[in-house]
Amino acid sequence: MNKENIPERKESSEQDIVLISKIYESFEALEETLGKLKLEEPLFITHVAKKSFADTIFSTVQKNNDRKKLRRLKN
């Protein structure tokens, strides 16, 4: 990887964080709306989907952090 690509990746990471945040906020808004409408089954499904989304994100972040640690140890 050359030095010219590093700023692009940083910008992409920031965009990823913004997108992830917007998706999570959408889950929150949908849960709130379904709760107010007292639609229990869709509310439960949305809650499970939000949890799965969060688990996937945290898992991916952990894997990336582990890879970075391994690279540092190799160098």
N, C-alpha and C positions, 0 to 999 in steps of 0.2 A: 504494500500500500504506500503510495507516495504522499507527500505532505499536502499536495493540493486537494486530495480527497477528504482529508480530515475535517475541514470546516463544513463540507457538505454533509458528512455523517452526523456531525454535531447538530446541524440544523434539522436533519431528518429525525434525530432523536427527540428534539424539542417538538417537532410536528407530531411525532408518535405520541408523546405525552399529552399534548393538547387533544388529539383524537381520542385517546383512551379516556381522558377526563370527560369529554363530551358524551361518549358512549355510556359511561357510568352514570353521568347526570341524567341521561335519557332513561336509564333503568329506574333511577330514583323517582323521576317525574311520573313514569308509567305506574310504578308501585303506588305512589300517592293517589293518582287518579283512580286506579282500580280499587284501592282501599276505600276511597270516598263513595265509589259506586257499589261497594259491598259485593264485588265479584271475586269470591274467594278462590275458585279454581284458577282463573287467569292470574290472580295475584300470587298464588303459590308458585305457579309455573314461572312467572317473571322473577320471583325471588330466587328460585333455583337457578335460572339462567344467569342472573346477576352474580350469584355466588360462584358459579362455574366460570364465568368471564373473569372475575377477580382472581380465582385460583389459578387460572391459566396465565394471567399477566404476572402474578407473583412468582409462579414457577419459572416462567421465561426469564424474568429478571434475575432470579437465583442462579439459573443455569449460566446466564451471561456473566454474572459476577464470579462464578466458579471458574469459567474459562479465562477471565482476566487474571485471576489469582494464579492459575496454572501457567499462563504466559509469563507473568512476572517471576515466578519461581524458576522457569526454564532459562530466563535471561540472567 
